[in-house]
Amino acid sequence: MEGLTYEKAEQELEQILDDLRNDRIGIDALAEKVERASKLIVFCKEKLASTEKKVEEIIKTLGL
């Protein structure tokens, strides 16, 4: 997932969800899309956790 940003991952997840809701994903592609969505979710969770840790470290360094 090199070069992927949180925003791009979120947009892709929204597109997959929209496609699922509107029956634009055929049965043949369903498993592939669900697998991609699960990887994007893990990426977003890790990015959020990493960002939270960095912000906490900055705040700690500032003594706030």
C-alpha positions in Angstrom: 0.0 0.0 0.0 2.9 2.2 -0.8 2.0 5.8 -1.5 -1.5 5.4 -0.1 -2.8 8.2 2.2 -5.5 8.0 4.8 -7.7 10.2 2.6 -7.2 8.1 -0.5 -8.0 4.9 1.5 -11.1 6.5 2.9 -12.3 7.5 -0.5 -11.7 4.1 -1.9 -13.6 2.5 1.0 -16.5 4.9 0.4 -16.5 3.9 -3.3 -16.6 0.2 -2.5 -19.5 0.8 0.0 -21.4 2.8 -2.6 -20.8 0.2 -5.2 -22.1 -2.5 -2.8 -25.2 -0.5 -1.9 -26.1 0.1 -5.5 -25.4 -3.4 -6.7 -22.5 -2.4 -9.0 -20.3 -5.2 -7.8 -20.9 -8.5 -9.4 -20.6 -11.8 -7.5 -17.3 -12.6 -9.3 -15.7 -9.4 -7.9 -17.4 -9.4 -4.5 -14.7 -11.4 -2.6 -11.9 -9.3 -4.1 -13.7 -6.0 -3.1 -14.3 -7.3 0.4 -10.7 -8.3 0.8 -9.5 -4.9 -0.5 -11.9 -3.1 1.9 -10.5 -5.2 4.8 -7.0 -4.2 3.9 -8.0 -0.5 3.6 -9.7 -0.7 7.1 -6.5 -2.1 8.7 -4.4 0.6 6.9 -6.7 3.3 8.2 -6.7 1.9 11.8 -2.9 1.7 11.8 -2.6 5.2 10.4 -4.9 6.6 13.0 -3.1 4.9 15.8 0.3 6.1 14.5 -1.0 9.6 14.2 -2.5 9.6 17.7 0.8 8.4 19.1 2.8 11.1 17.4 0.4 13.8 18.6 0.6 12.5 22.1 4.4 12.6 22.0 4.4 16.1 20.7 2.0 17.2 23.5 4.1 15.4 26.0 7.2 17.2 24.8 5.5 20.5 25.0 4.5 19.7 28.6 0.8 20.2 27.9 
